[in-house]
Amino acid sequence: MANEQRLAAMTGNEAVAHALRQIDPDVIAAYPITPQTDIVQYYSQFVSDGLVKTEMVTVESEHSAMSATIGASAAGARAMTATSSQGLALMWEMLHIASGYRLPIVMPVVNRALSGPINIHCDHSDTMGALTTGWIQIYAESAQEAYDNAIQAVRIAEDPRVLLPTMVCDDGFITSHGIENVSLLPDEVVKGFVGEYKPSKFLLNISDPVTVGPLVLPDYYTELKFQQAEAMKAAKQVILEVAEEYAKISGRKYGLFEEYKMDDAERVVVVLSSAAGTAKAVVNQLRAKGEKVGLLKPRVLRPFPAEELVAALSGAKAVAVMDRAETFSTQGGQLFTELRAAFYDAPKRPLMRGYVFGLGGRDTTVREIGKVFEDLRGDLERGSVSEKYTHLDVRV
Amino acid sequence: MSDLVEIRWHARGGQGAKTASALLAESAMSAGKFVQGFPEYGPERMGAPILAFNRIGDEPITIHSNVEEPDVVMVLDPTLIGPVDVTEGLKDNGILLVNTSQSPAEVKQKIGKDVKVATVDASAISLATIGRDIPNTPMMGALLKLVSILPFEKFLETVKEDLTRKFHGRMNIVEGNLMAMRRAYEEVQVG
C-alpha cells in the first residue's frame, strides 16, 4: 500500500532538505559549509516561505550549531542540524555531549574530506573519525536513500529504547550535488510516520523537573556509558523495525546492509555509499560473463552489525573491503579492520583484503572496481591474499 | 542497460554546461526516463575548461562516477578542441557534437581522428532567437536529432514546463529557447 509519490529530478541536498521540511522540526540551528550548504539554504527558503514552523537559528560556527541544537533538544524540542567535514570536526566535543545526554538529534552529514591539505570533495574521513562519539551512523548510496534515511532516523533516534543522536551520511558532491530521480512521499504521510515528538523527560517540563548535564563522578559514570552502549545494541532491532514500517509507506526496503547478487557469490566487494552503486554496475557486467561476484553495501556502521555481516559473507571465498578514509593505523581502513575482527570467532573465514580509495573526491570508476574483483580472482587462484591492504588508484 | 546514453559536455565556466546538464536531466525525467546530471566540480573559474555529464536510460542508474566512455560528447566552445582532448574515451560508434559554424568535415580534419562529427552553429542560433550567446539549449535540440533518447516534441513540452517554472513565466525567454532548440534540431549537420 505504497503511497502516491512525487517523482522529481533533484540533488541529494535538495532531497534531504525536503525530508527535513516534511519532518518540520521545532528547531534547526545550522552553519553553512560546502558541500552541505544547499540543505541549510533550501531550508531557510522554506522558513521564509512559511512552509515550516521551525525556529531557525543561524549561528556563528558549527560548535555553536551543535550546542544550540543540544540546548533545544534538552529543552524538549525536536532539534536538528546538518554539516560536513571541518564543521563536524569543530563540533567534536559537543557530539559526545549530545550522545551522553541521550538527546535524539538527527543530523545529515554530507561526507567531505578533512583538511589538510584543504579539499572540498568526498571521502569519509569526517564521519569515520566520529564512530566513537556515541552517534548512530547510517549511510546512503543515492539521493533517494539520503531522503529515506533522514526520515527514518527521526523514529530511530527518538525510540525510547534508543534515545541516541543519529547521523545520516551521504557523499559530498557525488550525491549532494548530482541530479537524479527521487520519489518524494506526500507531506502528510511523512508527518504521520515521524509523529509528534513527545519526550518523556525535558527541561521545560516544570511539573517533572530534571537536571541535564550534572557532574557525574566515578560512582556513576561507568553505568551511564554502559547504558549508552546498551542503547546502541537496542538500536539494531529498532532500525530494522523502522525500516519495515517505512517499507509499508514507501515501497522501499532497507536493512542493516544491502546484499546485491550475493546468493552464490564467491568474490565479494564490501563498500559504503555512492561507490556501492558503481560496484553494482561492475557486478552486473561480471555476472553477464557468468562470474560469481556480489556486493555487500553496509548501511548502518553504528551500531556495527558484526554477526549479521559475518553471516551474510559466510558463503564468500574472497572479500575486498573498501574504505573511503585512511586510519593511519597502518592496518587498513576502519570498516576493513572491524569486519576482520568480526570474523575472529567465525568457523569459516574468507580471504580478506582492504583498499583505501576515493580520497578527497578521487573518482572511483567501473574500471577501478573491476580491478578489485580481478585482485580477488588472483587471491582465490593463489589461495592467499597478495597484499593485505593497499591504496586503490595511487601514484607511488 | 544497453539503452543507457552517456553524455559528456565540454565548455568554459559560465557557458551554461552545468545548467544544460541539469535541464536535460530534469526534462528527460519528466518524460519518464531515469537520469543523472552533474558537473565535475573543480575550480569554477569563468572561462576555464569544465566538464559536465549526463546519463539517461530506461532503468535505474547506479553508477556514480564521471562518464569515461561517452556515447555523445557535446562541445559548447570550439576553442577547446586542441587544448582539450574532447574525443577521449568516445565510444567507437559515438558522436562528437560541436557548436561551430564549421562543417563536420572541417572539424574532423582539425581533430585528425576518424570519429563521427556533427556540427551546429548554436551560438548564432541563440543570438538570433534568445538574443544572447548561450548555446546550451540549442545544443540540446541538436542532441535530440542525433540520439533517440526521447521523441523531440515530447521533450520540448517538458522543457517548456521546466523553463516556464525557472523563468517565472517570462514567456519571451522560454519561447526563444524553444525556437533555438527547434532550429538546432533542423540545422545540425552530420558528417
Interface residues (C-beta under 8 A of the other chain):
Chain A: L7 A8 A9 I120 H121 E141 S142 D171 F173 I174 T175 H177 G178 I179 E180 N181 S274 A275 G277 T278 K280 A281 N284 G361 D363 T364 T365 V366 R367
Chain B: M1 S21 A22 A25 E26 A28 M29 S30 F34 V35 Q36 G37 F38 P39 Y41 P60 I61 T62 I63 H64 S65 N66 E68
